[in-house]
């Protein structure tokens, strides 16, 4: 299967709340392309919903490094850091998301 097919399978499983299976499919997508932004974001969100904030941050940071202009990386990281109680880091990520959002509207 292609990375896109693994991603789509992972998203279908995510929607069905079959998160562990979703993670497996999404990790297959990353084996095809380690910097595949959609899969990185979906993995971050899957881990967040599973309550594994450390893994959520790990994949969020990987997304931020792979796609530094991706607003979703920053909004998600803000949410993850806030959930971990790292308020200053959450605010930093939120501010960067706001900056990026302002750039796209101009």
N, C-alpha and C positions, 0 to 999 in steps of 0.2 A: 504494500500500500504506500501511497505517497504521504508526505508530511501533511498535506491538506486533508487527505482522507482520515488519517489518524486524528487530526485536530477535530474534524467534523464528528467523528465517532466519540471523541472525548466530550465534546459539547453536548451531544445527544445524551450521553450518560450523566453529565452534570445536571441537565434539565430534569432528568429522571431521579435526581438526588442519589445516584449511584456513584458517590464521590471517589471511592477507592478505585473503582474500575475506570472512572474518568481520568484519574491521575495516571494509571497505567497506559491508557491510550495516548494521553498527552505527552508522556515521557517517550513514547515511541516516535512521536512527531519530532521531539528534540533530538532523538538519535539521528534523524535524517538531516536536521538543521539545528545546531545548538543555540543559535541566535534567533530562532523563529518567534517573533514578538507575540503573535496571537497565542501561541502555545504557552509561552512564558507567563503571559497575563492570566490565561485560564488556569494554569497550575497554581499561580499565586492565589487566585480567588478560590480554587478548590481547597487548598490548604487552609485558607482563612475560614471557610465554611466548615471545615473539619475541626477547627479549633487549634490548629498547629500554626501559631503566629510566627514562630521562628522560621519555618519553611515558607510561609507566606512572604515574609520579609526577604528571605533568600531569593525567591523567584522574582519578587518585585524589584530588588536591586539588580538582578541579572537583566531584567527588562530595561531598567533605567540605563544600564551600561550599553546594552545592545542598541537601544533606540532613545538617545538622550532627549529628543524632542517629542517623545510620546507623552501626552498629557495624562493618559491613563496610568502610566507608571507612577507619576507623582501623586495623583489623587488616591490611588490604591495604597501607596506607601504611607500617605498621610493617615489613612484609615487604620492601617496595620500598626503603625507606630503609636497612634492614639490608643488603640486597644491594648498595646503592651505597656502603656503608661509613660511613654517617651514623648511628652507633650511638646517640648522644644523641637525635637526632630519632626514630629507630626506637623507642626506649624511651618517649619522650613520647607517641607515637601508641599504643603498646601499653598504656600506663597509662590513656589516655583510653578505649580499647576496654574495658579491665577495669572502669573506672568505669561506662561505659554498660551493660556486661553485668550489673553488680551492681544497677543501677537497674531493669533489666527483670525481674530475679528477685524483687524485693520486692513 
